[in-house]
Amino acid sequence: MTWDKTFKLSDKVIHEKVSYPNRYGITLSADMYMPKDIDKSKKYPALVIGTPYGGVKEQGAGIYAQTMAERGFVAIAFDESFNGESGGEPRHTSSPEIFSEDFSAGVDFLGTRPFVDRNRIGAIGICGSSAFALKAAQVDQRIKAIATASMYDMSRLIRNGWEDSMTPEERTKMLTELGEQRWKDFENGTPGLPEGFPTVAADSIPEGLDPVMSEFWEYYAMPRGHHPRAQAAFTLTSNMAFTNFPLMNFVEDISPRPLLFIMGEKAHSRYFTEDVYKMAKEPKELVIIPGARHIDLYDRVDMIPFDKLEDFFTKNLK
């Protein structure tokens, strides 16, 4: 098998490509990482790990899964429905409901492995998948502990605009245009898709990009994190569902299961984590990484607090 990740394979893990259905019958593709010395006659704690929004399992989610496997967990990094190597049509659809369901589908898979203790399954979300992990946990009691890193709440962002700056008139205009787009999609037989990041890695950040887009370009479009399947573009009409589907409305229901929120000191996305941390009930913990930007918690293994993650899941998946 050709190794197609943005990071090196560790000699401390076993890697296996796996696939399994979600409850919509969409086949999900995942990378499963296990400790090198795994004894499959025993039962291990397990983690289901989602990608940054628009990313694929070969990037940051895989780094988390491999590192947690080095530390004794069975971990899967998966591609969301309609994206990466997972099934589902039309391609590049984004769905807050289905992306949340995909976390529960990972629990279905892990909890039916004979070497996994189905009462010791947790979840990690990175960027946009943080909110999907939390949404899944609001109803899926099988998810016993949840950690988020560089959280983005895509429903809040799309409905309310950056830092909640969208006016009701602007929202109505956006939704009117999306309604028109649906007619275009229907007549064309294929959904409108905006241009994403380049399929071949770029060597510089284009002039004139705003600071947030420049940061994402540094990761998705340049050698640091570039992967040809991660163009980070979703169908235009996907935004209708996010406008209509709040992700954090029942976050207090996760308690008494524990939550760990991780964010960078210099992350442009801090407000998403800070606000959800206030909404959540105990037990909860907020960890701020000095000097870290949003994307640094995707792949900077010197900044991602893996000791903290190991301690959190070891303690809470007893």
N, C-alpha and C positions, 0 to 999 in steps of 0.2 A: 504494500500500500504506500502510495506517495504521501509524504507528510506535507500538508498544505496549510499549516498554521502560521501565525505571525510570531510565534515563539518556538523555542526548541523543546523537543520531547525530553522529559526528565527520565533519568535512569532509575528513579525511585518509584515509578508507577507502571501500571499496565493500562494501555489504551485500547478501547474497542469501539467501533462504530455501531450504533444501535438505532432501531426505528420502532415506533409504536403508534397506535392511533389515539387521537383525542375523541371526545364524545360526539363530535360532528363527523367522525369517520375520516378526518384528514390525517395522513401519515406524517408524523414528525420525525425529523432526523436529529440525532444527538451524538455527542462524543461522551463515552463513559470512561472515567478514570478511576482506577482502583489502586490501593497500596500494592507495591511489588510483592510483598510477603503475605498477601491476603490468603486466609484459610477459609475456603468456601463452605466448610462444614460449620463455621461460626456465623454469627449475625453482627452486622456493622451498622453504625449510624450513616445516614445518607443525606445528600443535599441536591436540590434541583436549582440550577443557576441560569438566569436569563441574561440576554445580551443588552448592551446599550441600544437605544432606539435607532433602528436602521442598521445595526451591526449584525454580525454573524458569529456562530459558535467558535470559529477559528481565531477569533480575536480575544478581547478582554474576558469574556465568559469562560473561555477555555483556560486562560491563565489562572482564574480563580478555581476552576474545577480541578486542574492538575495540582495546584498548590495544596488544596484541601485534601486531595488524595494522598499526597506525600505525608500528610499529617494524620492519616488513619481513617479518612472518610471515603465512602463510595460517592462519587459526584458525577452528575451529568450536566453538560452545557448543551443547550438545545437551540435550534433555529425555530423561530415562531412560524405559525401557519402562514402559507402564501409567500414565504421568504426563505432565502438561503437554499439549502437542500431539502427543506420540508415541502410537503405537498400543498395542494390548495390552489384553486383558480378563482378569479384572475390573479396573476402574479403581482406582487408588491402591494396587495391589499393590506391595510392596517385596521385592526378591529379591537377596541378595548375589551369587549366581552370575550372574544376568542383568544386573544393574547393572554388574558387572565386564566381562561380555561386551560391553556397550554401548560401552565404551572401545575394545575391539578392532574393533567394527563401525565406529567412527569412523576407525580406522586403515585399514580396508578401503576406506572411501569416499575418504579423503584420498589414499591411495597409488595410487588409480586416476584421479586428476585429472592431466591432461597437464602442468599447470604446477606440480605438487608433486613434489619429489624424495622418493621413497618410502623412501630410506635416511636421511632427515633428518626423522623424525617423532617428536615428543615429546608428553608429556601433563602437564596440570595438574589436580590435584584440589583442591577447596575443601570444607572441613568433611567430611561423610560421603563425598563422592566421592573424597577423598584416599585412603581405604582401598581403594576400588574400583579406582582408577588403579594403586595399588601391587599389588593382587591380579592385575589384568590383566597387568601387567609381569612378574610372577613366571613366567608361561608364554609371554607374547607377546614374542618377541625383536625384533619390529619396532619396539617402543617404545624409543627410543634414550636418552632422558633423561626424568626425572620430577621434577616439583616439587609439593609439597603446601603448603597454606595452612590454618591453623586446623584441623588434622586431628581428626576423630572416627573411632574404630574402633567402628562400630555393633554388630558381632558381640560384641566384648568388653563393650560397655556393656549390651547386652540379656542376654547370658549371665551376666555377673558383677555387674551393677548399677553404680551410680555409685561410682567409685573402688574398684571390686571389693568392695563391701560386702555383696553378696548371699550368704546362706548356702545350703548344699545343700538345706535344707528349704524355703527360700523359692523356690528354683528349681523344685523338684518341685511346689510349690503352683501356681506360675505356669504350668508346662507342663500340669498337670492341668486348670487352668481353660481353657487354650488348646485342649486336647483336647475339652472340653465345647463350646467355641465352634465347633469344626469341625462338630459335629452340628447346632448352631443354624444355621450358615451353609448346611449341606446342606439342611435342612428349609425354610429361608427362600428358598433359591435365589439368595441374594446375601450377600456377606461383611460381617461387622460392621465398621463404620468409626467410630473415635472422632471427636469433634468437633475440627475443626481451627481455624485462625485465621480471623477473619471475612472474608467476601467483599468487604466495604466497609471502607476504612481507618478505624481508630479514632483518636481524638484524644488518648488517654491510656492509661497502663498501669493495669490493674485493681488495686485494693488487695489485698494479701495474696499476690500472686504471689512465689514464691521468686526469688532473684537470677538464677539461670540462666534460668528461664522469662521473667522480666522483660526480660532481654536479647534473647531471641528475639522476644518480643512487640514490642519497640521496632523490630525490623527487619521482621518478617513482617506485623505487624498495623497498623503505623502508616505514614504517608506516606513515610518514609525508604526502605523497601524493598517496600512492599505491592504485590502483584500478584494479581489475582483467581484465577489458576490455581495459585497457591502457597499452599495451605491447610496444608501441612506435616503431613498426617495420612495414615497408612497403615493398611491392613486389619489387624485385630488378629492374625489368624493368620500374618501375615508374620513375626512374632517367632519362630515355631517354626524357620524356616529359619536365622535369624541365630544362634539358640542352638546350632545344629548345624553351623555353617559358619564356621570360623575364617578371618579375612581375612589375618592376618599370619604364618601358619605357615611360609611359604617365602620370606620377604622377603629373606633373605640370597642367594637365587638371582638377584636383580636385578643384583648385582655381576658384572662390572666396569662396568656402565652406571651413570652418576652420578645421585645423588639430592640434591635441595635441599629441606630442611624449613624452612618459615617459620611462626613462631608469634608471637602477641602476648605482650608481657611480662606483661600482666594478664589473659590469657585463662584462663577457668575450665577450658578443655580442655587445658591445657599438658601434662598427664601422658601423653596419648595420643602427642603428638609426641615428647616426651622419651624415652619408653620404646621407641618404634619406631626412633628415631635410634640408641639403644644397640644394638638388635637388628641393624640394617642393617650391611653390610660397606662398606668403602671402595670407591670414592670417595663421600663424603657430606659435607654441610655443613648446619649448623644456623644459622639467622638469627633473632634475637629482635628484635622491633620495639618500641622503647621506648614505654610508655604505652598500647599497643594492647590492646583487649579481643578476644574471640573474633570478634564480628560485624564489628569494624572492618576485618578483612581480607577481608570480602565486597565492600565498596563504597567505603571511604575511600581515594581515589586519592592523597591526600597521605601515607598511611601504607603502602599496599601498595608493596613495593620493586620497582617495575617496571624500574628500572635494573639491579638485581640479576638479575631474571628474564631480561631481554634479554641480559645478559652470559653468564648460565648457558647459555641455549639457543643463543646464537650460537657459543659456544665448543664446546659438546657436540653440536651438530648440524652440524658442519663438512662 
